[in-house]
Amino acid sequence: MYNGLINIYKEPDFTSFDVVAILRGILKQKKIGHTGTLDPKAEGVLLVCLGDGTKLCELLDNRDKEYVCKMLLGRTTDTEDTTGKILSEKDILNSKEEIIDAVMSMQGDILQVPPMYSALKKDGKKLYELARAGKEVEREARPVTIYNIEILNIELPYVTFKASCSKGTYIRSLCRDIGEKLGCGACMEHLKRTRVSYFTEEKSLKLSEVEKLAKEGQIDDYILPVEAVFEKNESLYVNEASKRIVDNGNPLTRDNVSLDKEKAIKNGTVYKVYNAEGRFAAVYKYDKYKDLFMPLKMFPNIDS
């Protein structure tokens, strides 16, 4: 069984579930999951976790992401993209400078109302299920962060921009809010995810490429080990006397690991942890109030 992570380029008209189902056939294993669902019409980076790597799904979903979006001004729809039912169409009377200002005003910490056509739940029901039944419910605005926006092209009625953002950001809703600010309305024409954390489009594989590599016996070279996800995190090495503590998934003290005892550690810092044999074994987070390293995810079956 494969354990780790593979960076897939999801092509348009595949659902994220389709990608997982096809990979199960190609790699001949059931234990596969994905992070950060992409709409069927969207394309780009979809991180897929394999075997014990599926424990990463939740952690990876929290990473920042980058998108390139083509936005259509002058139209609103019920899905907030061009696949939906048209709700309004208006002339675009805004100047280029006003459009730039509206787009750039979304940069930073904002409150965003999620779209009805989403997998979020209200009273136990997914919003898209309610939407398909013709029901619209009130949704609370949620804090999200747009770290950076760069306008790539303006060719009215289309505006293409690149945005890097936090977990939970809906680019469709970002288009909606820009359209509301301009007064003409807007929806999303096309979306491509170019990055999840430091996993980029350039290093992703299409399903056809994965199939070819698997047939040639070369796919192992493209499956990243679990610890590669934490490449930029500091390492902690458990000493021999504390072997059983990490093997049992218990909290660690400063005395259990090779660490400068005087070093100030920021609360919430995440470490990759190696056991007494030097094998990657877990991911821990430091809790300064307890002065303990607390286990986040354990990986007892993964070889380094």
ABEGO torsion letter per residue (X at the ends): XBBEBBBBBBBBGBBAAAAAAAAAAAAGBABBBBBGBBBAABBEBBBBBBEAAAAAAAAAAABBBBBBBBBBBGBBBAAGBAABBBABBBBBABBAAAAAAAAAAABEBBBBBBBABBABBBGGBBAAAAAAAGBBBBBBBBBBBBABBBBABBBOABBBBBBBBBBGBBAAAAAAAAAAAAGAEBBBABBBBABBEABBAAABBBAAAAAAAAAAGAAAAABBBAAAAAAABBBBBBBAAAAAAAAAGBBBBAAABBBBAABBBBBGBBBBBBBAAGBBABBBBBBAAAGBBBBABBBAABBX
